[in-house]
Amino acid sequence: RGAIARALLRDAPVLLLDEATSALDAESEAHVQEALDRLASERTTLVIAHRLSTIRKADKIVVMDKGCVVDEGRHDELLSRGGLYARLYELQFNED
């Protein structure tokens, strides 16, 4: 989390977030995600995530499986296609 703060203080034009909220509980993740959403809106942001809740608002989501791109699009588009993203989303949010 310190690296995120440093990048924002430097006003970095590009943010690379690699599992930035993976170690957080759900409540903390929601607070951090809200702050990141506000700050990322003014920057190019590349997010690597297994928790799909962190990328729902992304302009473009690239779905990878075994090192290959298998789909891309916005959250709603990917859900409607019923592919890997939709299956993973269903698994993650039915467990909660």
A tleap script that builds the chain and sets N, CA, C and O, in Angstrom:
source leaprc.protein.ff14SB
mol = sequence {
  NARG GLY ALA ILE ALA ARG ALA LEU LEU ARG
  ASP ALA PRO VAL LEU LEU LEU ASP GLU ALA
  THR SER ALA LEU ASP ALA GLU SER GLU ALA
  HIE VAL GLN GLU ALA LEU ASP ARG LEU ALA
  SER GLU ARG THR THR LEU VAL ILE ALA HIE
  ARG LEU SER THR ILE ARG LYS ALA ASP LYS
  ILE VAL VAL MET ASP LYS GLY CYS VAL VAL
  ASP GLU GLY ARG HIE ASP GLU LEU LEU SER
  ARG GLY GLY LEU TYR ALA ARG LEU TYR GLU
  LEU GLN PHE ASN GLU CASP
}
set mol.1.N position { 0.816 -1.182 0.000 }
set mol.1.CA position { 0.000 0.000 0.000 }
set mol.1.C position { 0.869 1.258 0.000 }
set mol.1.O position { 0.457 2.299 -0.511 }
set mol.2.N position { 2.041 1.164 0.560 }
set mol.2.CA position { 2.961 2.297 0.555 }
set mol.2.C position { 3.373 2.689 -0.845 }
set mol.2.O position { 3.529 3.874 -1.139 }
set mol.3.N position { 3.550 1.705 -1.713 }
set mol.3.CA position { 3.940 1.984 -3.098 }
set mol.3.C position { 2.845 2.761 -3.818 }
set mol.3.O position { 3.139 3.634 -4.635 }
set mol.4.N position { 1.599 2.454 -3.525 }
set mol.4.CA position { 0.486 3.189 -4.135 }
set mol.4.C position { 0.546 4.647 -3.699 }
set mol.4.O position { 0.415 5.556 -4.519 }
set mol.5.N position { 0.742 4.860 -2.416 }
set mol.5.CA position { 0.818 6.232 -1.894 }
set mol.5.C position { 1.970 7.006 -2.528 }
set mol.5.O position { 1.809 8.171 -2.891 }
set mol.6.N position { 3.128 6.367 -2.662 }
set mol.6.CA position { 4.277 7.047 -3.276 }
set mol.6.C position { 3.985 7.424 -4.727 }
set mol.6.O position { 4.318 8.526 -5.164 }
set mol.7.N position { 3.366 6.516 -5.468 }
set mol.7.CA position { 3.047 6.799 -6.876 }
set mol.7.C position { 2.085 7.976 -6.986 }
set mol.7.O position { 2.217 8.813 -7.879 }
set mol.8.N position { 1.131 8.034 -6.087 }
set mol.8.CA position { 0.160 9.120 -6.127 }
set mol.8.C position { 0.782 10.444 -5.709 }
set mol.8.O position { 0.466 11.489 -6.278 }
set mol.9.N position { 1.658 10.403 -4.728 }
set mol.9.CA position { 2.342 11.628 -4.300 }
set mol.9.C position { 3.232 12.186 -5.405 }
set mol.9.O position { 3.389 13.401 -5.529 }
set mol.10.N position { 3.805 11.310 -6.192 }
set mol.10.CA position { 4.655 11.740 -7.314 }
set mol.10.C position { 3.823 12.161 -8.515 }
set mol.10.O position { 4.360 12.640 -9.514 }
set mol.11.N position { 2.509 11.981 -8.414 }
set mol.11.CA position { 1.592 12.300 -9.507 }
set mol.11.C position { 1.962 11.532 -10.773 }
set mol.11.O position { 1.991 12.092 -11.869 }
set mol.12.N position { 2.241 10.249 -10.602 }
set mol.12.CA position { 2.619 9.396 -11.734 }
set mol.12.C position { 1.483 9.348 -12.758 }
set mol.12.O position { 0.331 9.135 -12.379 }
set mol.13.N position { 1.783 9.543 -14.045 }
set mol.13.CA position { 0.741 9.520 -15.067 }
set mol.13.C position { 0.224 8.109 -15.357 }
set mol.13.O position { -0.865 7.948 -15.908 }
set mol.14.N position { 1.003 7.092 -14.988 }
set mol.14.CA position { 0.616 5.699 -15.207 }
set mol.14.C position { 0.744 4.952 -13.885 }
set mol.14.O position { 1.757 5.057 -13.193 }
set mol.15.N position { -0.301 4.193 -13.544 }
set mol.15.CA position { -0.262 3.346 -12.350 }
set mol.15.C position { -0.302 1.890 -12.777 }
set mol.15.O position { -1.101 1.517 -13.636 }
set mol.16.N position { 0.540 1.075 -12.193 }
set mol.16.CA position { 0.512 -0.366 -12.395 }
set mol.16.C position { 0.186 -0.976 -11.042 }
set mol.16.O position { 0.984 -0.900 -10.108 }
set mol.17.N position { -0.991 -1.583 -10.942 }
set mol.17.CA position { -1.448 -2.166 -9.683 }
set mol.17.C position { -1.501 -3.681 -9.838 }
set mol.17.O position { -2.347 -4.206 -10.562 }
set mol.18.N position { -0.616 -4.366 -9.172 }
set mol.18.CA position { -0.525 -5.824 -9.248 }
set mol.18.C position { -1.074 -6.408 -7.955 }
set mol.18.O position { -0.389 -6.435 -6.933 }
set mol.19.N position { -2.317 -6.874 -8.011 }
set mol.19.CA position { -2.989 -7.442 -6.837 }
set mol.19.C position { -2.954 -6.468 -5.664 }
set mol.19.O position { -2.642 -6.857 -4.539 }
set mol.20.N position { -3.271 -5.213 -5.925 }
set mol.20.CA position { -3.129 -4.144 -4.931 }
set mol.20.C position { -3.998 -4.335 -3.695 }
set mol.20.O position { -3.641 -3.857 -2.618 }
set mol.21.N position { -5.131 -5.021 -3.823 }
set mol.21.CA position { -6.022 -5.190 -2.670 }
set mol.21.C position { -6.151 -6.641 -2.232 }
set mol.21.O position { -7.022 -6.961 -1.422 }
set mol.22.N position { -5.317 -7.511 -2.740 }
set mol.22.CA position { -5.485 -8.948 -2.479 }
set mol.22.C position { -5.322 -9.345 -1.020 }
set mol.22.O position { -5.919 -10.332 -0.590 }
set mol.23.N position { -4.537 -8.612 -0.250 }
set mol.23.CA position { -4.299 -8.978 1.153 }
set mol.23.C position { -5.291 -8.312 2.109 }
set mol.23.O position { -5.172 -8.460 3.325 }
set mol.24.N position { -6.252 -7.591 1.574 }
set mol.24.CA position { -7.182 -6.842 2.419 }
set mol.24.C position { -8.478 -7.607 2.651 }
set mol.24.O position { -8.896 -8.408 1.815 }
set mol.25.N position { -9.113 -7.351 3.802 }
set mol.25.CA position { -10.447 -7.899 4.041 }
set mol.25.C position { -11.435 -7.113 3.180 }
set mol.25.O position { -11.078 -6.081 2.612 }
set mol.26.N position { -12.665 -7.593 3.083 }
set mol.26.CA position { -13.651 -7.007 2.172 }
set mol.26.C position { -13.935 -5.537 2.483 }
set mol.26.O position { -14.058 -4.727 1.564 }
set mol.27.N position { -14.041 -5.185 3.762 }
set mol.27.CA position { -14.342 -3.800 4.122 }
set mol.27.C position { -13.190 -2.867 3.759 }
set mol.27.O position { -13.411 -1.796 3.193 }
set mol.28.N position { -11.969 -3.271 4.082 }
set mol.28.CA position { -10.800 -2.450 3.741 }
set mol.28.C position { -10.643 -2.340 2.234 }
set mol.28.O position { -10.316 -1.274 1.713 }
set mol.29.N position { -10.878 -3.450 1.532 }
set mol.29.CA position { -10.782 -3.436 0.071 }
set mol.29.C position { -11.747 -2.415 -0.523 }
set mol.29.O position { -11.389 -1.688 -1.449 }
set mol.30.N position { -12.962 -2.358 0.003 }
set mol.30.CA position { -13.957 -1.419 -0.515 }
set mol.30.C position { -13.487 0.025 -0.345 }
set mol.30.O position { -13.656 0.841 -1.251 }
set mol.31.N position { -12.900 0.344 0.806 }
set mol.31.CA position { -12.406 1.704 1.042 }
set mol.31.C position { -11.239 2.040 0.114 }
set mol.31.O position { -11.200 3.120 -0.476 }
set mol.32.N position { -10.299 1.120 -0.012 }
set mol.32.CA position { -9.140 1.352 -0.885 }
set mol.32.C position { -9.589 1.452 -2.336 }
set mol.32.O position { -9.106 2.304 -3.081 }
set mol.33.N position { -10.519 0.578 -2.739 }
set mol.33.CA position { -11.000 0.584 -4.119 }
set mol.33.C position { -11.687 1.902 -4.449 }
set mol.33.O position { -11.517 2.435 -5.545 }
set mol.34.N position { -12.455 2.425 -3.516 }
set mol.34.CA position { -13.128 3.707 -3.728 }
set mol.34.C position { -12.109 4.825 -3.964 }
set mol.34.O position { -12.277 5.648 -4.864 }
set mol.35.N position { -11.068 4.845 -3.158 }
set mol.35.CA position { -10.018 5.859 -3.323 }
set mol.35.C position { -9.276 5.668 -4.644 }
set mol.35.O position { -8.997 6.638 -5.349 }
set mol.36.N position { -8.960 4.423 -4.975 }
set mol.36.CA position { -8.258 4.148 -6.236 }
set mol.36.C position { -9.107 4.530 -7.442 }
set mol.36.O position { -8.583 5.043 -8.431 }
set mol.37.N position { -10.406 4.286 -7.368 }
set mol.37.CA position { -11.294 4.652 -8.473 }
set mol.37.C position { -11.226 6.151 -8.748 }
set mol.37.O position { -11.158 6.574 -9.903 }
set mol.38.N position { -11.244 6.947 -7.691 }
set mol.38.CA position { -11.171 8.410 -7.866 }
set mol.38.C position { -9.828 8.819 -8.463 }
set mol.38.O position { -9.771 9.632 -9.386 }
set mol.39.N position { -8.760 8.256 -7.934 }
set mol.39.CA position { -7.421 8.649 -8.370 }
set mol.39.C position { -7.069 8.096 -9.748 }
set mol.39.O position { -6.380 8.760 -10.523 }
set mol.40.N position { -7.528 6.903 -10.056 }
set mol.40.CA position { -7.193 6.278 -11.336 }
set mol.40.C position { -7.934 6.929 -12.500 }
set mol.40.O position { -7.519 6.793 -13.651 }
set mol.41.N position { -9.019 7.630 -12.212 }
set mol.41.CA position { -9.795 8.236 -13.298 }
set mol.41.C position { -8.995 9.292 -14.053 }
set mol.41.O position { -9.343 9.644 -15.180 }
set mol.42.N position { -7.937 9.793 -13.446 }
set mol.42.CA position { -7.122 10.827 -14.076 }
set mol.42.C position { -5.803 10.285 -14.614 }
set mol.42.O position { -4.944 11.056 -15.041 }
set mol.43.N position { -5.637 8.967 -14.599 }
set mol.43.CA position { -4.373 8.352 -15.010 }
set mol.43.C position { -4.648 7.105 -15.848 }
set mol.43.O position { -5.728 6.518 -15.782 }
set mol.44.N position { -3.662 6.721 -16.625 }
set mol.44.CA position { -3.701 5.410 -17.254 }
set mol.44.C position { -3.370 4.401 -16.168 }
set mol.44.O position { -2.348 4.525 -15.492 }
set mol.45.N position { -4.231 3.400 -15.997 }
set mol.45.CA position { -4.047 2.442 -14.917 }
set mol.45.C position { -4.156 1.027 -15.460 }
set mol.45.O position { -5.142 0.674 -16.106 }
set mol.46.N position { -3.138 0.221 -15.196 }
set mol.46.CA position { -3.145 -1.191 -15.553 }
set mol.46.C position { -3.269 -1.966 -14.251 }
set mol.46.O position { -2.427 -1.845 -13.362 }
set mol.47.N position { -4.332 -2.769 -14.146 }
set mol.47.CA position { -4.605 -3.513 -12.919 }
set mol.47.C position { -4.509 -5.002 -13.211 }
set mol.47.O position { -5.157 -5.511 -14.126 }
set mol.48.N position { -3.698 -5.691 -12.427 }
set mol.48.CA position { -3.607 -7.148 -12.493 }
set mol.48.C position { -4.361 -7.653 -11.275 }
set mol.48.O position { -4.010 -7.318 -10.144 }
set mol.49.N position { -5.400 -8.463 -11.498 }
set mol.49.CA position { -6.246 -8.851 -10.371 }
set mol.49.C position { -6.851 -10.232 -10.562 }
set mol.49.O position { -7.203 -10.636 -11.670 }
set mol.50.N position { -6.960 -10.937 -9.452 }
set mol.50.CA position { -7.739 -12.164 -9.415 }
set mol.50.C position { -9.108 -11.889 -8.795 }
set mol.50.O position { -10.082 -12.574 -9.106 }
set mol.51.N position { -9.180 -10.889 -7.920 }
set mol.51.CA position { -10.463 -10.467 -7.349 }
set mol.51.C position { -11.153 -9.589 -8.384 }
set mol.51.O position { -10.737 -8.456 -8.628 }
set mol.52.N position { -12.199 -10.114 -8.984 }
set mol.52.CA position { -12.851 -9.398 -10.076 }
set mol.52.C position { -13.578 -8.145 -9.605 }
set mol.52.O position { -13.890 -7.276 -10.418 }
set mol.53.N position { -13.851 -8.036 -8.316 }
set mol.53.CA position { -14.492 -6.822 -7.800 }
set mol.53.C position { -13.613 -5.597 -8.022 }
set mol.53.O position { -14.120 -4.477 -8.089 }
set mol.54.N position { -12.312 -5.794 -8.136 }
set mol.54.CA position { -11.399 -4.657 -8.300 }
set mol.54.C position { -11.355 -4.123 -9.732 }
set mol.54.O position { -10.793 -3.055 -9.972 }
set mol.55.N position { -11.934 -4.841 -10.673 }
set mol.55.CA position { -11.842 -4.407 -12.075 }
set mol.55.C position { -13.195 -4.185 -12.741 }
set mol.55.O position { -13.247 -3.904 -13.938 }
set mol.56.N position { -14.277 -4.304 -12.001 }
set mol.56.CA position { -15.619 -4.181 -12.593 }
set mol.56.C position { -15.832 -2.879 -13.361 }
set mol.56.O position { -16.553 -2.868 -14.358 }
set mol.57.N position { -15.224 -1.791 -12.920 }
set mol.57.CA position { -15.448 -0.483 -13.553 }
set mol.57.C position { -14.412 -0.150 -14.627 }
set mol.57.O position { -14.401 0.966 -15.146 }
set mol.58.N position { -13.563 -1.084 -14.959 }
set mol.58.CA position { -12.498 -0.829 -15.938 }
set mol.58.C position { -13.075 -0.549 -17.326 }
set mol.58.O position { -14.105 -1.104 -17.708 }
set mol.59.N position { -12.397 0.317 -18.064 }
set mol.59.CA position { -12.795 0.598 -19.448 }
set mol.59.C position { -12.603 -0.620 -20.330 }
set mol.59.O position { -13.373 -0.849 -21.263 }
set mol.60.N position { -11.568 -1.406 -20.033 }
set mol.60.CA position { -11.285 -2.606 -20.818 }
set mol.60.C position { -10.690 -3.658 -19.893 }
set mol.60.O position { -9.753 -3.387 -19.142 }
set mol.61.N position { -11.246 -4.856 -19.960 }
set mol.61.CA position { -10.761 -5.993 -19.183 }
set mol.61.C position { -10.234 -7.020 -20.173 }
set mol.61.O position { -10.918 -7.382 -21.130 }
set mol.62.N position { -9.030 -7.479 -19.939 }
set mol.62.CA position { -8.435 -8.525 -20.769 }
set mol.62.C position { -8.388 -9.788 -19.921 }
set mol.62.O position { -7.784 -9.803 -18.848 }
set mol.63.N position { -9.026 -10.846 -20.406 }
set mol.63.CA position { -9.097 -12.114 -19.678 }
set mol.63.C position { -8.034 -13.045 -20.244 }
set mol.63.O position { -7.976 -13.292 -21.449 }
set mol.64.N position { -7.195 -13.556 -19.345 }
set mol.64.CA position { -6.122 -14.457 -19.775 }
set mol.64.C position { -6.302 -15.825 -19.126 }
set mol.64.O position { -6.772 -15.934 -17.994 }
set mol.65.N position { -5.927 -16.847 -19.853 }
set mol.65.CA position { -5.946 -18.216 -19.347 }
set mol.65.C position { -4.707 -18.923 -19.876 }
set mol.65.O position { -4.495 -19.004 -21.086 }
set mol.66.N position { -3.903 -19.427 -18.971 }
set mol.66.CA position { -2.664 -20.135 -19.329 }
set mol.66.C position { -1.771 -19.296 -20.242 }
set mol.66.O position { -1.171 -19.811 -21.185 }
set mol.67.N position { -1.690 -17.992 -19.947 }
set mol.67.CA position { -0.800 -17.107 -20.688 }
set mol.67.C position { -1.344 -16.583 -22.000 }
set mol.67.O position { -0.645 -15.860 -22.710 }
set mol.68.N position { -2.571 -16.928 -22.338 }
set mol.68.CA position { -3.167 -16.481 -23.602 }
set mol.68.C position { -4.396 -15.618 -23.346 }
set mol.68.O position { -5.153 -15.863 -22.406 }
set mol.69.N position { -4.588 -14.610 -24.186 }
set mol.69.CA position { -5.787 -13.785 -24.105 }
set mol.69.C position { -6.951 -14.603 -24.655 }
set mol.69.O position { -6.901 -15.079 -25.789 }
set mol.70.N position { -8.004 -14.764 -23.841 }
set mol.70.CA position { -9.162 -15.540 -24.271 }
set mol.70.C position { -10.405 -14.680 -24.481 }
set mol.70.O position { -11.367 -15.125 -25.107 }
set mol.71.N position { -10.392 -13.450 -23.961 }
set mol.71.CA position { -11.533 -12.557 -24.151 }
set mol.71.C position { -11.136 -11.149 -23.711 }
set mol.71.O position { -10.160 -10.968 -22.983 }
set mol.72.N position { -11.889 -10.177 -24.152 }
set mol.72.CA position { -11.685 -8.803 -23.697 }
set mol.72.C position { -12.964 -8.023 -23.893 }
set mol.72.O position { -13.774 -8.331 -24.767 }
set mol.73.N position { -13.131 -7.013 -23.070 }
set mol.73.CA position { -14.320 -6.170 -23.143 }
set mol.73.C position { -14.590 -5.516 -21.805 }
set mol.73.O position { -13.762 -5.572 -20.896 }
set mol.74.N position { -15.749 -4.898 -21.689 }
set mol.74.CA position { -16.177 -4.300 -20.418 }
set mol.74.C position { -16.842 -5.385 -19.571 }
set mol.74.O position { -17.196 -6.452 -20.073 }
set mol.75.N position { -17.003 -5.099 -18.300 }
set mol.75.CA position { -17.558 -6.059 -17.347 }
set mol.75.C position { -18.881 -6.659 -17.846 }
set mol.75.O position { -19.027 -7.880 -17.908 }
set mol.76.N position { -19.832 -5.804 -18.197 }
set mol.76.CA position { -21.147 -6.288 -18.628 }
set mol.76.C position { -21.065 -7.127 -19.899 }
set mol.76.O position { -21.773 -8.125 -20.034 }
set mol.77.N position { -20.208 -6.727 -20.823 }
set mol.77.CA position { -20.034 -7.491 -22.066 }
set mol.77.C position { -19.505 -8.889 -21.766 }
set mol.77.O position { -19.993 -9.881 -22.306 }
set mol.78.N position { -18.507 -8.950 -20.903 }
set mol.78.CA position { -17.899 -10.241 -20.579 }
set mol.78.C position { -18.887 -11.147 -19.848 }
set mol.78.O position { -18.917 -12.352 -20.095 }
set mol.79.N position { -19.683 -10.589 -18.962 }
set mol.79.CA position { -20.697 -11.395 -18.272 }
set mol.79.C position { -21.719 -11.939 -19.257 }
set mol.79.O position { -22.108 -13.104 -19.169 }
set mol.80.N position { -22.158 -11.105 -20.196 }
set mol.80.CA position { -23.195 -11.525 -21.138 }
set mol.80.C position { -22.723 -12.617 -22.092 }
set mol.80.O position { -23.538 -13.378 -22.614 }
set mol.81.N position { -21.422 -12.701 -22.322 }
set mol.81.CA position { -20.884 -13.726 -23.225 }
set mol.81.C position { -20.849 -15.107 -22.578 }
set mol.81.O position { -20.808 -16.118 -23.279 }
set mol.82.N position { -20.865 -15.156 -21.260 }
set mol.82.CA position { -20.882 -16.448 -20.575 }
set mol.82.C position { -19.587 -17.233 -20.648 }
set mol.82.O position { -19.588 -18.445 -20.434 }
set mol.83.N position { -18.483 -16.567 -20.946 }
set mol.83.CA position { -17.193 -17.249 -21.056 }
set mol.83.C position { -16.492 -17.399 -19.718 }
set mol.83.O position { -17.135 -17.443 -18.669 }
set mol.84.N position { -15.177 -17.477 -19.761 }
set mol.84.CA position { -14.365 -17.692 -18.571 }
set mol.84.C position { -14.588 -16.597 -17.533 }
set mol.84.O position { -14.737 -16.903 -16.350 }
set mol.85.N position { -14.613 -15.349 -17.938 }
set mol.85.CA position { -14.828 -14.247 -16.994 }
set mol.85.C position { -16.147 -14.437 -16.250 }
set mol.85.O position { -16.192 -14.307 -15.027 }
set mol.86.N position { -17.209 -14.740 -16.971 }
set mol.86.CA position { -18.528 -14.924 -16.346 }
set mol.86.C position { -18.508 -16.088 -15.364 }
set mol.86.O position { -19.100 -16.001 -14.288 }
set mol.87.N position { -17.837 -17.165 -15.719 }
set mol.87.CA position { -17.758 -18.328 -14.813 }
set mol.87.C position { -16.974 -17.980 -13.555 }
set mol.87.O position { -17.383 -18.337 -12.451 }
set mol.88.N position { -15.848 -17.284 -13.714 }
set mol.88.CA position { -15.047 -16.893 -12.551 }
set mol.88.C position { -15.808 -15.901 -11.673 }
set mol.88.O position { -15.758 -15.989 -10.446 }
set mol.89.N position { -16.502 -14.972 -12.291 }
set mol.89.CA position { -17.285 -13.991 -11.538 }
set mol.89.C position { -18.361 -14.702 -10.720 }
set mol.89.O position { -18.560 -14.400 -9.543 }
set mol.90.N position { -19.041 -15.632 -11.343 }
set mol.90.CA position { -20.083 -16.411 -10.655 }
set mol.90.C position { -19.497 -17.176 -9.474 }
set mol.90.O position { -20.089 -17.196 -8.394 }
set mol.91.N position { -18.356 -17.795 -9.666 }
set mol.91.CA position { -17.700 -18.528 -8.575 }
set mol.91.C position { -17.323 -17.597 -7.423 }
set mol.91.O position { -17.551 -17.931 -6.260 }
set mol.92.N position { -16.758 -16.453 -7.730 }
set mol.92.CA position { -16.318 -15.531 -6.679 }
set mol.92.C position { -17.481 -14.936 -5.904 }
set mol.92.O position { -17.392 -14.773 -4.687 }
set mol.93.N position { -18.550 -14.616 -6.574 }
set mol.93.CA position { -19.630 -13.911 -5.892 }
set mol.93.C position { -20.709 -14.833 -5.355 }
set mol.93.O position { -21.565 -14.379 -4.597 }
set mol.94.N position { -20.702 -16.093 -5.713 }
set mol.94.CA position { -21.598 -17.059 -5.077 }
set mol.94.C position { -21.010 -17.585 -3.783 }
set mol.94.O position { -21.737 -18.109 -2.939 }
set mol.95.N position { -19.679 -17.450 -3.612 }
set mol.95.CA position { -19.020 -17.899 -2.386 }
set mol.95.C position { -19.224 -16.916 -1.255 }
set mol.95.O position { -19.186 -17.306 -0.088 }
set mol.96.N position { -19.444 -15.627 -1.575 }
set mol.96.CA position { -19.561 -14.590 -0.531 }
set mol.96.C position { -20.844 -14.716 0.250 }
set mol.96.O position { -21.093 -13.924 1.160 }
savepdb mol mol.pdb
quit
